Amino acid sequence: MASPTLSVTLADVRAAQDLLSGVVRPTPLEYSRALSDRVGAEVFLKCENLQRAGSFKIRGAYTRMARLSDEEKARGVVAASAGNHAQGVALAGQLLGIDVKVYMPFGAPMPKLLATQAYGATIEQVGTTIDECLVKAREWESTNGAVLIHPFDHRDIVAGQGTAGLEILDQCPDVRTIVVSTGGGGLLAGIAVAVRAARPDVRIIGVQAEQAAAYPLSLAAGKPVAFENMQTMADGIAVGMPGDVPYALVRDLVDAIETVSEEELSRALLFVLERAKLVVEPAGAAAVAHLLERAGRQHVDGPVVAVLSGGNIDPLLLLRIIRHGMAAAGRYLQFRVRISDRPGHLARLLADCAAVDANVLEVEHIRTGTTITVDEVEIGLQLETRGKQHCEEVLRTLRGKGYQLKFG
């Protein structure tokens, strides 16, 4: 499947691994019993969320920056990033003594901004996407002489990211399927280069957020094309258009590109948090989301390695995603019900909920409305449940007692 004209080779990835020795730590490969049971094959999690700076990005950033000439290092570097690449470049700059300027979009997660500043980088916020930031970064490069460290579109970046693939082969020599979250494609391309050369039988799958899925469009068009109007919580893979270098490698070496919904991402993040005891960001959960949503419906050859690409998540976003994920998993149930506005009727409703082991989280009283009579009250309830089957049991029981339930 490999082409003799590949822009990045296995030798390049091995050279990057030598360069990164002592700089990055080989990340753990953790067996997930819960995910294995769901998928029907052994599944391991490659924990790049535990890498220095919280993601795989330091691998490519350091490889690229360490190979700059002394004159280029003296001019400094510039980058564009929603956060993970920014941290990788900033940390590499700190280690190598290079001045770093980073353009980050408005709305970038605060922990990523603060961490990038803590590594010594100068930050300027512009626009709302990585692509807008890249425009500014290129302007800074042309006017100030700084070297642009692209987040994915460079041979050294791809080679550095590919070192994660070499680790996977060492840690799981009999791997049959590798699933990788994908934005611009640097990590996916690098892993594909490293793995395909040694194990051409391994199936390699890239996963994108369906609301930022530029690769399916690009592969269909035969060239990188832009995805318009990206709207995804997975800022780490919200890239509008693939780069030329990773695109060609993905086209030649990767078996499939799949997409996952926002709901699937939130469920996967919650699953990893609850069952693997690992904190990941939405982008980092994309590979797990793919496996969870296809479990039982689509055969997957194991052992499977799912790459958790990053763990830099704003705690406020984590809180919202946990709530969204719990709702998507049937752990929350919300409805309205009209009852008599007399003593004892609300207590009876709550007792009926308690009788089916539904925990009441919130109660709202609505007494005014054109359809509510003077002796009625509409009660809005939010319940905590054990899952979709329990939700169905709760609804069936309440309807059986004569309650008229409304949703939305």
Number of C-alpha atoms within 10 A of each C-alpha: 11 15 10 7 8 14 16 22 21 22 13 20 28 17 15 24 23 12 17 19 10 9 15 16 13 20 19 17 19 15 17 16 15 14 22 19 13 16 23 15 17 20 29 25 26 26 26 25 23 22 20 19 27 23 26 30 29 28 32 32 29 27 25 22 23 18 12 13 9 10 8 15 20 15 16 20 27 29 29 31 29 28 29 26 28 33 31 26 37 32 26 27 24 16 13 13 12 23 20 29 26 31 26 29 22 14 14 19 19 15 14 23 22 14 20 26 19 14 20 17 25 15 19 16 18 18 15 14 23 27 19 17 24 23 15 22 26 20 14 19 19 12 8 13 16 23 22 22 27 21 26 27 18 19 20 26 30 35 32 31 28 32 29 27 25 24 20 25 15 11 17 15 12 14 23 18 18 28 26 29 32 32 28 27 31 31 31 31 32 33 30 32 31 27 27 20 15 12 15 14 13 20 22 25 23 26 27 29 30 16 19 27 28 25 31 18 15 18 16 10 10 12 16 21 18 17 19 12 10 17 14 18 19 23 25 28 25 26 27 23 23 26 20 15 21 26 25 19 24 26 17 16 25 21 14 14 20 19 22 21 18 22 16 23 29 28 27 26 26 26 23 22 15 11 12 16 10 17 22 27 27 33 29 32 31 36 29 28 30 25 22 20 18 13 18 13 9 11 11 19 17 20 18 26 26 26 28 29 32 26 25 26 23 14 12 11 14 18 11 12 22 18 17 19 23 21 20 17 20 18 20 23 25 17 15 20 16 19 17 14 17 10 8 10 13 18 10 11 17 16 13 16 19 14 12 16 15 23 17 16 12 11 13 12 14 13 16 12 10 6 7 14 13 11 10 16 22 19 20 19 19 18 21 21 24 15 16 16 11 18 21 13 14 22 17 12 16 17 12 10 11 8 16 13 15 11 9 5
